[in-house]
Amino acid sequence: MTDYFDSLDATIHKEGRRWEVSIPKDANTELSLDETVVQLVTHPEEADNDAVALTPGSDLFEQIVDDAVTHAPIGSLALTGDDVNFDDPDYVVGESTEVTNQQLTPYYDRHALCVLFDVGIETVSEYQCEMLKIGAVDLADYEPRPQLAQTCLKYLEQTSPPPSEGNHRLSDGELTEAIAACREMVRVEIDSNIEDIREKATRAASVEIEEYRQYLQQRRDELRAEKQQLSEQIDELSTAIDAASERTDRLKRLRERKQLRDELADLRDELDGVRDSLNQGMPQKRAEIRDRHALTVRIRPVTATIVTHERGELDVSVRTDDCSATLTCDYAVGIGTLSRPTCDQCGTELDAQNPVEISPVKTTGRQCCGQ
C-alpha cells in the first residue's frame, strides 16, 4: 500500500497503524487525501472516530483499487526458450535411461493476456472471502491458459526484473473481450469457494429463521397468557364497578377498566400479527434474513499483462547404455508440452505409465509394445 502512495508522491506520517496521508493536488489520481488519518484495521468498525478505515472491503480500499486499475498501464512480457528450465519428461523412467539434452526450436510467437483479479465473496453476515486470482487466455481464440497464468504469476511475484518486454498491442475491444474471458476463467475456478460460502450462508439463514420462528411461538404463548390475565382483571373490575356504592370509587374503577381494555386491544392486535406471521410462514422476516445472507461476488481486474511466448518443437535427447534417440513434441514457453511423443510401433502416447524404451531401430512404449 505504501508503494501506491509513494507512486503519487504522497507524504505519510506513521504512528503505529495510524497513518496521516496527504496526496498532492496535481497527482494523477481521483483520490483526495489531505492530512487524512488512515487506520489499518481488520474490520472497518474498529477504526477510531477521527480515522478512515483501510482494510479489504472498506470504502477507501475499494477507491484505491479502482484508482490503481484506472491509471495502471498494461504490462508486457516476452517469454523465450532462454527463460525456461526444462523438466525431465515423465516418460523417461529407470536408472539406465537418461535425458542428455533438451532443445527448443521456436517457429512462431503466440500472444496471451494475463490478468490479476481482486476477488471478493461476501455476505452481510460473517461469511466472506478476499483473495487474488490470476487468469490467462490466448488472444487468438480466448481459450484459457492456466499454466501460462501460473508462469506469469511467478514473474509478478519476483522482485528481480522480468524477462524482456514484448511489443504486442491490443485494441479496446480486444482488451475488453480478453479481460471478460479471463474473468470467466477465474469465476469457474472459484465456483467451489462460492458454493462453500453459499452453503454456510444458507445454513446460517435457516438457523436464524428457525430461531425467529421459535421466538414468535414463545411470544404468541406469552401474549395468550397476558390476554387471559387482562380479561380476568377486566371482569373483576366490571364486578367491582357494579357493586360500587360511591361515585368516586366507581369512576376510578371505570378509568382503570378503560385503560385495561385499551391494553387488551393493543395486545390482541399484536397477537393477531404474530399468528398471521406464523400462519403465512413469516414472509417478510424470511425475505429480510435471506437478503442479509445473500452472496455478493466481485471479480475486479487489478493488473493486466500481455504475454508473448514462443511456440515450436522440443527435441528431447535420450540414451541408454548402448542406444540413443531423439523424441519430438510440440512445446509452448510458459505452458509446457502441447503434445507427447508416441510409440513408433503402435502410436500410443508415452507417459509415466507407458515409459520409453530405446532400441537401435525404434523407440517404443514399455507397456504397449515392450519386450
C-alpha positions in Angstrom: 0.0 0.0 0.0 2.9 2.4 0.7 4.2 1.7 -2.8 0.9 3.0 -4.2 1.0 6.2 -2.1 4.7 6.6 -3.0 3.8 6.5 -6.7 1.6 9.5 -6.1 4.4 11.4 -4.2 2.1 11.4 -1.1 3.5 12.2 2.3 2.9 9.7 5.0 3.4 10.2 8.8 3.1 6.8 10.6 2.1 6.3 14.2 1.7 2.5 14.5 -1.3 1.5 12.5 -2.5 5.2 12.1 -1.1 7.0 9.0 -1.6 10.6 8.2 -1.7 10.8 4.4 -1.6 13.8 2.1 -1.7 13.5 -1.7 -0.5 16.4 -3.8 -3.4 18.2 -5.6 -1.6 17.7 -9.0 -1.2 13.9 -8.6 -2.6 11.7 -11.3 -5.5 10.4 -9.2 -9.1 10.9 -8.4 -8.4 10.1 -4.8 -8.4 13.1 -2.4 -6.5 12.8 0.9 -5.3 15.9 2.7 -3.8 15.2 6.2 -6.3 12.4 6.4 -5.8 9.8 9.2 -5.9 6.3 7.7 -6.0 3.4 10.1 -5.1 -0.1 9.2 -7.7 -2.4 10.8 -9.1 -5.9 10.5 -12.7 -4.7 10.3 -14.0 -1.2 9.3 -15.9 -0.7 12.5 -12.6 -1.0 14.5 -11.3 2.4 13.2 -11.2 5.4 15.5 -13.8 8.1 15.0 -11.3 10.5 13.6 -9.8 8.0 11.1 -10.7 6.4 7.8 -10.6 2.5 7.9 -8.2 0.8 5.5 -9.0 -2.9 5.2 -10.0 -5.2 2.3 -13.6 -4.3 1.5 -13.6 -0.8 3.1 -14.6 2.2 1.0 -11.0 3.6 0.9 -9.6 0.2 -0.1 -12.2 0.0 -3.0 -11.3 3.6 -4.1 -7.6 2.8 -4.1 -8.0 -0.4 -6.1 -10.3 1.4 -8.6 -7.8 4.2 -8.9 -4.8 1.8 -9.4 -6.7 -0.1 -12.1 -7.7 3.1 -13.9 -4.2 4.5 -14.1 -2.1 1.4 -14.3 -0.6 0.7 -17.8 -1.0 -2.7 -19.4 2.3 -4.5 -18.8 4.0 -6.7 -21.3 6.2 -9.8 -21.0 8.1 -11.8 -23.6 8.9 -15.5 -22.8 11.5 -17.3 -24.9 13.3 -20.6 -24.7 16.1 -18.9 -22.9 13.8 -18.3 -19.9 12.9 -22.0 -19.5 14.5 -24.7 -17.3 13.1 -27.8 -18.9 12.0 -30.6 -16.5 12.8 -34.2 -17.4 9.7 -35.7 -19.0 7.8 -38.3 -17.1 8.1 -40.9 -19.8 11.9 -41.3 -19.1 12.0 -43.9 -16.3 14.7 -46.1 -14.9 18.3 -45.9 -13.9 19.6 -47.0 -17.3 17.6 -44.3 -19.3 18.5 -40.7 -19.0 17.8 -37.3 -20.7 21.1 -35.9 -22.2 19.7 -32.7 -23.7 16.5 -30.7 -24.5 16.5 -28.2 -27.3 13.6 -25.9 -28.3 13.3 -24.8 -31.9 10.9 -21.9 -32.0 8.7 -21.4 -35.0 6.4 -18.6 -34.2 5.1 -16.3 -31.3 1.7 -16.5 -29.7 0.1 -13.8 -27.6 -2.0 -14.0 -24.4 -3.4 -11.7 -21.8 -2.8 -12.4 -18.2 -5.0 -10.6 -15.7 -4.7 -10.4 -11.9 -8.1 -10.1 -10.2 -9.2 -8.9 -6.8 -11.9 -11.4 -5.8 -14.3 -10.8 -3.0 -17.1 -13.3 -2.0 -19.1 -11.9 0.9 -22.5 -11.6 2.6 -23.8 -9.0 5.0 -23.3 -11.8 7.6 -19.9 -13.1 8.9 -19.1 -15.3 5.9 -16.7 -13.6 3.5 -13.6 -14.3 1.4 -11.0 -12.0 -0.1 -8.3 -13.3 -2.4 -6.2 -12.5 -5.5 -6.7 -14.8 -8.5 -5.0 -14.8 -11.9 -6.3 -15.8 -15.3 -4.8 -16.0 -18.8 -6.3 -16.5 -22.2 -4.9 -16.9 -25.7 -5.6 -13.8 -27.7 -6.2 -15.8 -30.9 -9.1 -17.8 -29.6 -9.7 -16.6 -26.0 -9.2 -20.1 -24.7 -8.0 -20.4 -21.0 -4.3 -20.9 -20.4 -4.0 -21.9 -16.7 -0.3 -22.9 -16.9 0.6 -19.6 -18.5 -1.3 -17.8 -15.8 0.8 -19.5 -13.1 4.0 -18.7 -15.1 3.0 -15.1 -15.3 2.2 -15.0 -11.6 5.7 -16.3 -10.8 7.2 -13.4 -12.6 4.8 -10.9 -11.0 5.9 -12.2 -7.5 9.6 -11.8 -8.3 11.5 -8.7 -7.2 14.1 -9.1 -9.9 13.4 -7.7 -13.4 11.1 -9.9 -15.5 12.1 -11.3 -18.9 12.3 -8.9 -21.8 9.1 -7.0 -22.7 7.1 -7.7 -25.9 5.6 -5.1 -28.2 2.1 -6.6 -29.0 -0.7 -4.1 -28.7 -4.5 -4.5 -28.1 -7.5 -2.5 -29.2 -10.0 -1.5 -26.6 -12.4 -4.1 -27.9 -9.8 -6.9 -27.8 -8.8 -5.9 -24.3 -12.4 -5.9 -23.1 -13.1 -9.3 -24.6 -9.9 -10.8 -23.3 -10.5 -9.5 -19.7 -14.0 -10.9 -19.8 -12.6 -14.3 -20.8 -10.1 -14.2 -18.0 -12.8 -13.2 -15.5 -14.9 -16.2 -16.6 -11.8 -18.5 -16.2 -11.4 -17.1 -12.6 -15.1 -17.4 -11.9 -15.1 -21.1 -12.9 -12.0 -21.6 -10.7 -13.7 -20.1 -7.6 -17.0 -21.9 -8.1 -16.2 -24.3 -5.2 -15.4 -21.3 -2.9 -18.7 -19.6 -3.9 -20.7 -22.8 -3.3 -19.0 -23.4 0.1 -19.7 -19.9 1.3 -23.3 -20.1 -0.1 -23.9 -23.3 1.8 -22.6 -21.8 5.0 -24.7 -18.6 4.5 -27.8 -20.7 3.7 -27.3 -22.8 6.8 -26.9 -19.6 8.9 -30.1 -18.1 7.3 -32.0 -21.3 8.1 -30.9 -21.3 11.7 -31.8 -17.6 12.0 -35.3 -18.3 10.5 -35.9 -21.2 12.9 -34.8 -19.1 15.9 -37.1 -16.3 14.9 -40.0 -18.9 14.4 -39.4 -20.2 17.9 -39.3 -16.6 19.2 -42.7 -15.9 17.6 -44.1 -19.1 19.1 -42.9 -18.2 22.5 -44.2 -14.6 22.1 -47.6 -16.0 20.9 -47.9 -18.1 24.1 -46.9 -15.1 26.3 -49.5 -12.9 24.6 -52.2 -15.5 25.1 -51.4 -15.7 28.8 -51.3 -11.9 29.1 -54.6 -11.7 27.2 -56.2 -14.2 29.6 -54.8 -12.3 32.6 -56.1 -8.9 31.3 -59.5 -10.3 30.5 -59.8 -11.7 34.1 -58.7 -8.3 35.5 -61.4 -6.5 33.4 -64.1 -9.0 34.6 -63.1 -8.4 38.2 -63.2 -4.6 37.7 -66.7 -4.9 36.0 -67.9 -6.8 39.0 -66.4 -4.2 41.3 -68.0 -1.3 39.3 -71.4 -2.9 39.6 -71.0 -3.3 43.4 -69.5 0.2 44.0 -71.7 2.3 46.2 -69.7 5.5 46.0 -69.5 7.6 42.8 -65.7 8.4 43.3 -64.8 4.7 43.7 -67.0 3.8 40.6 -65.3 6.5 38.4 -61.8 5.4 39.4 -62.6 1.8 38.5 -64.2 2.8 35.2 -60.9 4.6 34.3 -58.9 1.6 35.3 -61.1 -0.7 33.2 -60.8 1.6 30.2 -57.1 1.6 30.4 -57.0 -2.2 30.7 -59.4 -2.5 27.7 -57.0 -0.3 25.6 -54.1 -2.5 26.6 -56.1 -5.6 25.7 -56.9 -4.2 22.3 -53.2 -3.5 21.6 -52.3 -6.9 22.9 -54.9 -8.5 20.6 -53.5 -6.6 17.6 -50.0 -7.9 18.4 -51.3 -11.4 18.9 -53.1 -11.3 15.6 -49.9 -10.1 13.9 -47.8 -12.9 15.4 -50.4 -15.5 14.4 -50.6 -14.2 10.9 -46.8 -14.2 10.6 -46.6 -17.8 11.8 -49.5 -19.0 9.6 -48.1 -17.3 6.5 -44.5 -18.6 7.1 -43.1 -15.3 8.2 -42.6 -14.0 4.6 -41.3 -10.5 5.5 -38.8 -11.7 8.1 -37.8 -14.6 5.9 -37.0 -12.3 3.0 -35.1 -9.9 5.2 -32.9 -12.8 6.5 -32.4 -14.2 3.0 -31.3 -10.8 1.7 -28.9 -10.4 4.6 -27.3 -13.7 3.8 -27.3 -13.3 0.0 -23.9 -13.6 -1.7 -22.1 -10.7 -3.4 -19.3 -11.9 -5.7 -16.8 -9.3 -7.0 -14.2 -10.1 -9.6 -12.3 -7.0 -10.5 -9.1 -6.7 -12.6 -6.1 -5.2 -10.8 -3.3 -5.6 -13.4 -3.2 -6.9 -17.0 -0.1 -8.1 -18.8 0.3 -9.1 -22.5 2.4 -12.2 -22.7 4.3 -13.0 -25.9 5.6 -16.6 -25.8 7.4 -18.8 -28.3 6.0 -21.9 -29.7 7.8 -24.6 -31.6 9.2 -28.1 -31.2 11.1 -29.5 -28.3 13.7 -32.2 -29.1 14.4 -34.5 -26.1 17.6 -36.5 -26.4 17.5 -39.8 -24.5 20.1 -42.5 -24.2 20.6 -45.9 -22.5 23.9 -47.8 -22.1 24.1 -48.7 -25.7 21.4 -46.7 -27.6 20.3 -43.1 -28.1 17.2 -41.4 -29.6 15.6 -38.0 -30.0 11.9 -37.6 -29.3 10.0 -34.5 -30.5 6.9 -32.8 -29.2 5.1 -29.5 -29.6 6.0 -27.0 -26.9 4.9 -23.6 -25.7 7.1 -21.5 -23.5 5.3 -20.7 -20.2 2.8 -23.5 -20.9 4.8 -26.7 -21.4 4.4 -29.6 -23.8 1.4 -29.4 -26.1 1.7 -33.0 -27.3 3.5 -36.2 -26.4 5.9 -38.4 -28.3 4.4 -41.7 -29.4 5.4 -45.3 -29.8 7.0 -45.9 -33.2 5.3 -49.3 -33.4 1.6 -48.6 -32.4 1.3 -44.8 -32.0 0.4 -44.9 -28.3 1.4 -41.8 -26.3 4.4 -42.2 -24.0 3.9 -41.2 -20.4 4.7 -42.3 -16.8 2.6 -45.4 -17.2 4.0 -46.1 -20.7 7.7 -45.0 -20.5 10.0 -45.0 -23.4 12.2 -48.0 -24.4 15.0 -47.4 -26.9 16.4 -49.9 -29.4 18.8 -49.4 -32.3 15.9 -49.2 -34.8 13.0 -47.6 -32.9 11.5 -46.2 -29.7 8.5 -47.9 -28.2 6.4 -47.8 -25.1 7.3 -50.2 -22.4 3.6 -51.0 -21.6 2.1 -51.0 -25.1 4.9 -52.7 -27.1 7.7 -53.5 -24.6 9.8 -56.7 -24.8 
